[in-house]
Amino acid sequence: MFRSLLMFVAAMALALPVAAESRIGVVDLRQALFSSNDAKSFSENMQKDFAGDEQKVREAQEAARSLKERLEKDGAMMNDSERNKLAGEFQEKVKEFNFLKQRLDTTVNQRKQAFLEEARPEVDAAVKELLEENDLDLILPSEAVVYVKPDMNLTPQLLEKLNR
């Protein structure tokens, strides 16, 4: 353990002079991509495409909530068969809601993933342009950085390139 730690420290000491000479930029890929015009258009299309499904999910949720409230409010005054019937209806609405919600979430996630995969070559090309235009050695994702000086944050420039 101590030996590997010592090797790590030695490697870092050797790398520090190289890192000091390197020019590094930082980008928030997620922010740039999801702020782009293509992403805004994609989001609008998604809202239109899934508005009906979202409405069905909300209706199932509201129906389940209504049945639950009725069961809690009136359940004590109902006979066993009425209470059981109402409880069964509630359980069926909960299952319907869960099914519809899971199906919608899965479909939306698949569409988002397809969008990301489709956008990947464009993002990669824009990042490469930034690297060359700014004469950088390295561009890091902002998630991997604790702090970055504003002049090293290239996210606005990346967004500009994505919106071309």
Secondary structure, DSSP 8 states (H G I E B T S, - for coil): -HHHHHHHHHHHHHHHHHHHH--EEEE-HHHHHHHSHHHHHHHHHHHHHHHHHHHHHHHHHHHHHHHHHHHHHHGGGS-HHHHHHHHHHHHHHHHHHHHHHHHHHHHHHHHHHHHHHHHHHHHHHHHHHHHHHTT-SEEEEGGG-S---GGGB-HHHHHHHHT-
